[in-house]
Amino acid sequence: MAQRENPFGQVLVALVTPFTADGEVNWNDVEKLIDDVVSNGADGIVVTGTTGETSTLTDDEKVKLVEVGKQVAGNRARIIMGGPSNETAHAIELAKKSAKAGADGIMAVTPYYNKPTQAGVLTHFRMIADATDLPFIAYDIPGRAGIPIQYETILRLAKHPNIVAIKDAKGDFSEVSRVLNQTDLLYFSGDDANVLPHMAIGASGLIGVTANIAPAPYRAMVDAVNRGDLQAATAEHQALEPLVRAIMTHVPGTVATKYVLHGLGRISSPRVRLPLVGPEEWEAAKIEDEISLVGAITGLDFSNFRPDRNAAAGGALPKIAGTTR
């Protein structure tokens, strides 16, 4: 079945939220990072998602991230709010506030920890999608949520006029192909290591963590796929492989991304909020070992990489706790 028009773009960055050393949002760094990734090929930004540490952001911070994203990106990139709640009522409220703040789309993850039945999953997504007129992405990541969005549920979600896409971190390629054959849903790869394989079977693009650091090669990969140049796309995939391994293997992607961005001088602090903590010595050493294997990547230069294990150590307790209902 033919896919619908894509309202999001193809290279979407799951943005980290830069903090100061004491754990408050560093708004200057947020602006710089958004401008950096957009200027280097991203055409969409997901703010307040898992990588943005949504669980420890306040509602006010989430809404302001949408506002700042829109101010910085302008017409250059779409801003998607990616951090509603595992409580349906709270998620609806955040979706409405984000729409009012100017978001171009909403992404919501399968309710985590609650572990509802598929009927509950369906109702949760439908009600959030009903809350605004914005295009909606359902995020399927059973490794974090504890449950998948089952195939039959995806088919039912596809009938909702606002639910236009799936972010897939389930890794079931046969199911992706099956859904693409049966619906007009867009698919976005939610697994940095599988972007090219996902696109090879019909995915529309990526929502990536490593793209915080290296958006340009993902842009090049996607452009190569679009023009049917598998050799060029594969070359970008292979060049990115050690960087993806460094970011996604040893510690949570948020932690490794901030560690590397700080080492490159692109954010002022690698701080994360508790319960996340910076890499321990042995974890930092593994990240640095992987980085040493990174060769030539478009728009990325590790010759001045100066990681700071002391600055990254531990985690911060912000002044105001993230709010839940």
N, C-alpha and C positions, 0 to 999 in steps of 0.2 A: 504494500500500500504506500502511496506517495506521502511523504512527510509534509506537514503544514509549514507555513512561513515561519522562519526563526526570528523571534523578537528580541533575542538576547545577544546575538553574536556567537562566535565559535571559540575564541580563546578567552576563557573566563578565569580570573584569579580568585581563589579562596583566600582573601586577604587576612594577614595577621594584623592584630591591633597593637601597634607599638606603645609601650609603657615607659614611664620614667623609672628611675632606679627604685623609687618607693611604691611603684605599682599603679600610679595614676596614668590615665591616657595621655600620651604625648601628642597633642593635636598637630603640632608643627611636623612631627615625623609622619603622622597619618597623611597629611597633605602631600608631603614629599614622596612618600611611597606610592600613593595613588597616581600622582603625576608621572612617576618613574615607570610604573608598569604600563600605564596607558600610552606613554610616549614610546614605549618599546614593543608595542604590538597587541596589548590586551584590548579587547573590545567589550569586555564586561567585567564587573567587579562584584563579588559576593562579599558583603560586609556582614559582620556579626554572626558568621557561621561557626562551625566547630573550630576551624583554624583560627578564627578571630576571638576565641575564648568566650563564646556566647554564654556559657554557664556561669561565668563570674562577672559579666557585664551587667550594669543596671539598665533598666528600660530607657532611662534618659540618655545613657551613653549609646545605646543601640540606635535610637532615633537620631541623635546627633551625628553618628557615623553615616547614616543615610544622607543627612543634610550636607555634611562636609564632602561626602563622595560626589554628590550632585554638583556642588559648587566647584570642585576641582576638575571633575571629568567633563562637565558641560555636555556638549553634544558629541564628545569623542568616544564615550563608552556608556554602557548601561550600568545602573546600580541596582543590584538585587539584594533585598534584605533576607539574610539566610538564617536567622536565629529566633524563630518563634519557640514556643514552649512545648513540653510534653503534656501540659494541661491545655485542653482545647480552648477554654474561655480566655486564658491568658494569651494564647497564640492568636486568637481572633483580635484581641485588643491591640497586640503589637503589629499585626498586619495592617489594621486600620490606621494606626499612628504612622507607620512607615509609608503607607500610601499618601497620607496627608503631607509627609515630609518630602515627597517627590520620588519615591522608589519607582523603578521601572518594572519590577517583578518581585515575587515572593518565592522563597524556597523554604520548605519545611521538611524536617526529618521524621521518619517513623517514630511514634511515641516511645521513648526510651524508658527503661525501668518499669513502667506500668505494664508492659507486655500485654496489650489488649488482643482480643481476637481479631480476625481479619475484618469482621463487621465493624469493630471499633476503629481500626486503622482507616477503613473506608470513610466512616462518618467524620473522623478527625480531619482528614484531608479535605473532604467535601465542604465542611463548615468553614475552614480557613479560606478555601478558595472562593466560597460564597461571600466572604466578608468584604472583598474589594473587587474591582473590575480588572485588576492586574493579572498578567499571565503568571502561572504558578508552576513550580518545579517540585515534584515529590522526590525526596532523597531516600534511596534504598541502601541502607548500610547495616545489615544484620550484626556485624561485628561489634558495633557500638550500641545499636538499638535493642539487641537481644532477639529480635524477630525480623523476618524478611517481609517485604510486600510480595505476596504470592502472585503468581501469574494471573489467576482468575481475578484477583483484586485489581491488578494493573489494567486489565481489559475494562473493568467497570469504571475505574478512574478516568480512563481515556474518553468516556462519554460526557464528562463534565466540560462545559465550554471553556472554562478558565484553566483547566489542568492540561498543560500543553507539553510537558516534558518530564523525564525521569533523569535524575543523577544516579548513576549506577556504580556502587562500590561492592556489589555482590559477587561479581566475577563469573556469572553464569552466562557465557557467551551464546550458548544455544538458546537460552530464554530471551536474550536481547534480540536475536534474529527472529525468533517466533513472534515477539511483540511487534517488532518493526513490520513484519508481514501482516499482522492482524489489526494494527492501529495506525493512526497518523501521528503518534507521539514522537517528539524529538528525544534523542538520547544524548546525555553528556557523560563522558568518562569521569568517574570519581576516584580513579586509581591511577596515580601518576605513571606507574610502570606499564599500564595497559592502554595508554591513550591511542597509540598507533593501531594495535589490534582492534580496539573498539571502533575506530574510524574506518578500518578496513572492512567491517561488516555493516557499516551504515550509520554509525554515530555521527551526531552533528558537530561535536567538538568536545571540549574538556572544561572541567571546573577543577583547577589544579592548585596544589600547595607549592610545589617546586617552582611554579610560574611566578611566585613572589620574587624569586631570585633571578630567574632566567625566562622572562616572557618571550624574548625574541626568537629563540629556537623553537618554541611551541608554535609561534606565529609562522615560522618557516615550514615546520612540519605540516601544519594544517593547510597552508597555501599549496604545498607540494601535493598533498592528497587531493585537493580541489582540482588541480590541473592534471591529475593522473600520473604523477611522477613518483612511483613507489621507491625508486632508488634514492632520490633526494630525501624523501620522508624517512626512509630507513636510516640514512646517514645521520639525520637529526636525532632520531630515536636512540641510536647507538651512542652518539656523543653525550646524550643526556643520562645514559644509564648509570654511571658512577655517581653523578650528582643526585639522582633520584634515590639511589641506594643510601647515600649519606643522609638524606633528609627523612626518608620514610621507614628506615629499618631499625635504628638503634634506640631512639627515644621518640615520643610523640612528635608528629610533623611540625606542630607549632613551635616546640622547644628547639628543634634542630634548625628550623628556618630562621628564628630570631637569632640564634647563635651565629649562623653564617652571615646573615644580613649585618649584624653588628661587627663581625670580623671584617666585613668589606667596607665598613664605614657608612652604611646606608641607613642605619637607625642608631639612635644615641645610646640605647640600652638593650640588652638581650632579655630583660626581666619578663617573667611570666607570673601569673597569679596562682597562688595555692588553690587546689592541691597540686597543680603542676609545679615542677621545680626544674632548674637548669640541669644540664647533663653533669653526671659525676665524672671524675677524672677519667675512668676507663671508657665511659661512653663518649666523652669529648675526644679522647684519643682515637676511637674508632671512626667518628665523624671526620676528623682531620685526616686519617689514613685514606678514607674514601675520597676526600677532596683532592688529595695528592694525585689521584688517578684521573682526575678530570682533565681532559685535553682542551683543544680549541673549541670554544662554544661562542656563537654569535652574541655579542654584547656583554660578555662576561670575562673578567680578568682577575684571576686569583693570585697574581704576582704580588699584590699588596694585601693579601689576606692575613689579618692579625687577630686571631681568635683570643678571647679573654675569658678564661675559665673562671676566674675569681668574680668577674662582673656577672657571669651567668649563674653562679651558684645560688642554690636556694630558690625560694619563691616569695612573692609579696602578698601581704594582706592589705587590700585597699581600704581607704577611709570609710567608704560606704559599701555595704555588702550588696551583691546582686539580688534583685528583688524577685520573689515568687509570690504567688497568691496563696 
